[in-house]
Amino acid sequence: QVICSMGINPACMLFSEHIDSLAGAGIILSVVWEHSDIIAIDMLGDEFLSTVKTGDTVEVLEDGTVRIVYPPVAVLYLNKIRKRRGQPV
């Protein structure tokens, strides 16, 4: 709730299994008390959890579909530079 009151909350929270009660309560309170537009999507599955990595860009579509935008263009560009320099990718 504090983060939402500061205006720096995430756009959404994603869960591979059912959302836990504490996280759900926090989201509800943030929406009610802070008028936050944060959303939660649960039951994405273990495959999603094992696929998404730190730093990946995730896109949530209007219908609730979650898509991993992989690999980011910046990563492709940096890998190209690293290959030219003979550095590990």
N, CA and C of each residue as an Amber inpcrd file, in Angstrom:
protein
   267
   0.8300000  -1.1870000   0.0000000   0.0000000   0.0000000   0.0000000
   0.8730000   1.2480000   0.0000000   1.9560000   1.2480000   0.7560000
   2.8480000   2.4080000   0.8200000   3.4080000   2.7290000  -0.5560000
   3.8250000   1.6950000  -1.2760000   4.3770000   1.8970000  -2.6200000
   3.3190000   2.4930000  -3.5400000   2.0910000   2.0160000  -3.4240000
   1.0010000   2.5570000  -4.2480000   0.7260000   4.0170000  -3.8950000
   0.8070000   4.3640000  -2.6120000   0.5740000   5.7530000  -2.2190000
   1.6660000   6.6710000  -2.7570000   2.8680000   6.1230000  -3.0060000
   3.9630000   6.9020000  -3.5770000   3.8880000   6.9480000  -5.0940000
   2.9980000   6.1450000  -5.6880000   2.8380000   6.1320000  -7.1360000
   3.9010000   5.3520000  -7.8740000   4.5900000   4.4300000  -7.1860000
   5.6500000   3.6600000  -7.8380000   5.3580000   2.1600000  -7.8190000
   4.0790000   1.8220000  -7.7540000   3.6910000   0.4210000  -7.7110000
   3.8600000  -0.2410000  -9.0760000   4.0110000  -1.5780000  -9.0690000
   4.0670000  -2.2850000 -10.3520000   2.7130000  -2.2180000 -11.0450000
   2.7080000  -2.4040000 -12.3460000   1.4510000  -2.4030000 -13.0960000
   0.6230000  -3.6290000 -12.7710000   1.2970000  -4.7510000 -12.5050000
   0.5630000  -5.9680000 -12.1710000   1.4560000  -6.8980000 -11.3640000
   0.8170000  -7.8500000 -10.7290000   1.5300000  -8.9000000 -10.0090000
   1.1250000 -10.2250000 -10.6370000   2.1130000 -11.0380000 -10.9720000
   1.8730000 -12.3010000 -11.6510000   2.2230000 -13.4570000 -10.7220000
   1.3760000 -14.4820000 -10.7110000   1.5670000 -15.6290000  -9.8410000
   1.4670000 -16.9140000 -10.6640000   2.3770000 -17.8550000 -10.4090000
   2.3220000 -19.1270000 -11.1340000   1.2070000 -20.0170000 -10.5920000
   0.8940000 -19.8960000  -9.3110000  -0.1650000 -20.6850000  -8.6690000
  -1.2970000 -19.7360000  -8.2570000  -2.1560000 -20.1900000  -7.3560000
  -3.2010000 -19.3100000  -6.8210000  -2.5530000 -18.1500000  -6.0850000
  -3.1530000 -16.9790000  -6.1700000  -2.6570000 -15.8330000  -5.4240000
  -2.8110000 -16.1260000  -3.9330000  -1.8200000 -15.7400000  -3.1330000
  -1.9390000 -15.9730000  -1.6950000  -2.7810000 -14.8650000  -1.0610000
  -3.3470000 -15.1640000   0.0840000  -4.3090000 -14.2510000   0.7070000
  -3.6850000 -12.9150000   1.0950000  -2.4400000 -12.9030000   1.5190000
  -1.7860000 -11.6580000   1.9180000  -1.5830000 -10.7330000   0.7120000
  -1.1090000 -11.2960000  -0.3990000  -0.9270000 -10.4940000  -1.6130000
  -2.2660000  -9.9930000  -2.1310000  -3.2730000 -10.8610000  -2.1180000
  -4.6050000 -10.4590000  -2.5660000  -5.1690000  -9.3370000  -1.7310000
  -5.0110000  -9.4460000  -0.4180000  -5.5030000  -8.3960000   0.4770000
  -4.7770000  -7.0770000   0.2230000  -3.4740000  -7.1510000   0.0150000
  -2.7040000  -5.9330000  -0.2600000  -3.1490000  -5.2420000  -1.5360000
  -3.4360000  -6.0250000  -2.5560000  -3.8960000  -5.4510000  -3.8250000
  -5.2710000  -4.8180000  -3.6550000  -6.1620000  -5.5180000  -2.9590000
  -7.5070000  -4.9650000  -2.7320000  -7.4290000  -3.6590000  -1.9470000
  -6.6250000  -3.6310000  -0.8900000  -6.4970000  -2.4030000  -0.0970000
  -5.8790000  -1.2670000  -0.9060000  -4.9220000  -1.5890000  -1.7520000
  -4.3080000  -0.5570000  -2.5920000  -5.3100000   0.0430000  -3.5650000
  -6.1670000  -0.8010000  -4.1100000  -7.1850000  -0.3200000  -5.0470000
  -8.2150000   0.5420000  -4.3120000  -8.6590000   0.0650000  -3.1500000
  -9.7090000   0.7730000  -2.4080000  -9.1840000   2.0530000  -1.7700000
  -8.0500000   1.9730000  -1.0700000  -7.5510000   3.1250000  -0.3140000
  -6.7240000   4.0940000  -1.1440000  -5.9710000   3.5850000  -2.0920000
  -5.0560000   4.4400000  -2.8600000  -5.5120000   4.6580000  -4.2970000
  -6.6310000   4.0590000  -4.6860000  -7.1670000   4.1710000  -6.0480000
  -6.1260000   3.7440000  -7.0810000  -5.3720000   2.7010000  -6.7190000
  -4.3430000   2.1480000  -7.5970000  -4.9970000   1.3470000  -8.7190000
  -4.3210000   1.2720000  -9.8420000  -4.8430000   0.4830000 -10.9600000
  -4.0780000  -0.8310000 -11.1150000  -3.4250000  -1.2860000 -10.0450000
  -2.6660000  -2.5410000 -10.0710000  -3.6170000  -3.7220000 -10.2750000
  -3.1680000  -4.6910000 -11.0460000  -3.9570000  -5.9000000 -11.2670000
  -3.1400000  -7.1210000 -10.8700000  -3.8140000  -8.2360000 -10.7010000
  -3.1430000  -9.4980000 -10.3920000  -3.6480000 -10.5730000 -11.3410000
  -2.7290000 -11.4100000 -11.7870000  -3.0860000 -12.5540000 -12.6330000
  -2.4370000 -13.7740000 -11.9940000  -3.2540000 -14.7650000 -11.6690000
  -2.7050000 -15.9730000 -11.0550000  -2.9260000 -17.1820000 -11.9500000
  -2.4160000 -18.3050000 -11.5030000  -2.5320000 -19.5870000 -12.2010000
  -1.8360000 -19.5940000 -13.5710000  -0.6980000 -18.9060000 -13.6690000
   0.0450000 -18.8950000 -14.9330000   0.8100000 -20.1970000 -15.1610000
   1.0300000 -20.9690000 -14.1040000   1.6400000 -22.2820000 -14.2490000
   3.1430000 -22.2950000 -14.0440000   3.6470000 -23.4960000 -13.7810000
   5.0770000 -23.6760000 -13.5350000   5.9140000 -23.3990000 -14.7770000
   5.3600000 -23.6610000 -15.9530000   6.1040000 -23.4030000 -17.1860000
   6.4200000 -21.9120000 -17.3240000   5.4460000 -21.0860000 -16.9910000
   5.6780000 -19.6360000 -17.0280000   6.7710000 -19.2600000 -16.0410000
   6.6810000 -19.7950000 -14.8270000   7.6550000 -19.4780000 -13.7890000
   9.0640000 -19.8920000 -14.1880000   9.1970000 -21.0400000 -14.8320000
  10.5240000 -21.5070000 -15.2290000  11.0350000 -20.8040000 -16.4880000
  10.1410000 -20.1960000 -17.2560000  10.5290000 -19.5370000 -18.4990000
  10.9500000 -18.0940000 -18.2710000  10.1780000 -17.3630000 -17.4940000
  10.4650000 -15.9460000 -17.2880000  11.7030000 -15.7930000 -16.4040000
  12.5440000 -14.8590000 -16.7560000  13.7780000 -14.6080000 -16.0190000
  13.8220000 -13.1490000 -15.5860000  14.6480000 -12.8570000 -14.6090000
  14.8220000 -11.4900000 -14.1440000  15.2700000 -10.6120000 -15.3030000
  14.6010000  -9.4940000 -15.4780000  14.9460000  -8.5690000 -16.5490000
  14.1590000  -8.7670000 -17.8220000  13.4290000  -9.8760000 -17.9420000
  12.5980000 -10.0840000 -19.1230000  11.4630000  -9.0710000 -19.1420000
  11.0810000  -8.6670000 -20.3140000   9.9400000  -7.7820000 -20.4710000
   8.7010000  -8.6410000 -20.6210000   7.6950000  -8.3380000 -19.8160000
   6.4490000  -9.0820000 -19.8460000   5.3430000  -8.1210000 -20.2600000
   4.5020000  -8.5870000 -21.1530000   3.4090000  -7.7630000 -21.6600000
   2.0900000  -8.4290000 -21.2510000   1.1830000  -7.6290000 -20.6840000
  -0.1450000  -8.1300000 -20.3360000  -1.1290000  -7.4920000 -21.3110000
  -1.7820000  -8.3260000 -22.0890000  -2.7230000  -7.8400000 -23.0960000
  -4.0770000  -7.5280000 -22.4560000  -4.9030000  -6.8280000 -23.1830000
  -6.1900000  -6.3810000 -22.6720000  -7.0740000  -7.5300000 -22.1820000
  -6.9590000  -8.6940000 -22.8120000  -7.7850000  -9.8360000 -22.4200000
  -7.1760000 -10.6520000 -21.2780000  -6.0520000 -10.1790000 -20.7090000
  -5.4070000 -10.8760000 -19.6010000  -4.3280000 -11.8420000 -20.0230000
  -4.0910000 -11.9880000 -21.3080000  -3.0180000 -12.8450000 -21.7940000
  -1.6740000 -12.2530000 -21.3820000  -0.8040000 -13.0980000 -20.8470000
   0.5320000 -12.6560000 -20.4410000   1.5240000 -13.2110000 -21.4500000
   2.3560000 -12.3220000 -21.9880000   3.3020000 -12.7210000 -23.0200000
   4.6960000 -12.2410000 -22.6350000   5.6610000 -13.1260000 -22.7410000
   7.0530000 -12.7440000 -22.5050000   7.6010000 -12.2050000 -23.8120000
   8.0610000 -10.9810000 -23.7970000   8.6530000 -10.3530000 -24.9780000
  10.1300000 -10.7060000 -24.9140000  10.5020000 -11.7510000 -25.6740000
  11.8450000 -12.2930000 -25.5420000  12.4680000 -12.5330000 -26.8930000
  13.7070000 -12.2780000 -27.0640000  14.5440000 -11.4830000 -26.1810000
  14.3700000  -9.9950000 -26.5040000  14.5680000  -9.1480000 -25.5340000
  14.4730000  -7.7150000 -25.8030000  15.4740000  -7.2890000 -26.8750000
  15.1260000  -6.3010000 -27.6430000  15.9940000  -5.8150000 -28.7300000
  17.3450000  -5.3860000 -28.1840000  17.3580000  -4.7850000 -27.0140000
  18.6210000  -4.3280000 -26.4280000  19.5570000  -5.5070000 -26.1690000
  19.0060000  -6.6330000 -25.7440000  19.8280000  -7.8120000 -25.4820000
  20.4420000  -8.3160000 -26.7790000  19.6540000  -8.3580000 -27.8430000
  20.1920000  -8.7940000 -29.1360000  21.3380000  -7.8940000 -29.5840000
  21.1700000  -6.5890000 -29.4190000  22.1930000  -5.6320000 -29.8100000
  23.4590000  -5.8150000 -28.9740000  23.2940000  -5.9650000 -27.6580000
  24.4550000  -6.1420000 -26.7880000  25.1790000  -7.4530000 -27.0850000
  24.4250000  -8.5080000 -27.3660000  25.0610000  -9.7810000 -27.7140000
  25.8650000  -9.6680000 -29.0000000  25.3540000  -8.9040000 -29.9600000
  26.0660000  -8.6920000 -31.2200000  27.4010000  -7.9800000 -30.9640000
  27.3660000  -6.9710000 -30.1000000  28.5930000  -6.2300000 -29.7550000
  29.5750000  -7.1490000 -29.0300000  29.0570000  -7.9610000 -28.0850000
  29.9360000  -8.8690000 -27.3370000  30.6050000  -9.8820000 -28.2540000
  29.8710000 -10.3890000 -29.2450000  30.4560000 -11.3440000 -30.1920000
  31.5810000 -10.6950000 -30.9800000  31.3750000  -9.4420000 -31.4300000
  32.4240000  -8.7260000 -32.1700000  33.6840000  -8.5570000 -31.3480000
  33.5130000  -8.3460000 -30.0460000  34.6570000  -8.1180000 -29.1680000
  35.2660000  -9.4280000 -28.6550000  34.6430000 -10.5460000 -29.0220000
  35.1410000 -11.8340000 -28.5810000  34.7650000 -12.1570000 -27.1330000
  33.7970000 -11.4540000 -26.6000000  33.3630000 -11.6890000 -25.2260000
  32.2640000 -12.7500000 -25.2030000  32.1200000 -13.4430000 -24.0690000
  31.0620000 -14.4410000 -23.9720000  29.6710000 -13.7990000 -24.0430000
  28.7540000 -14.5160000 -24.6460000  27.3850000 -14.0100000 -24.7930000
  26.5120000 -14.6650000 -23.7460000
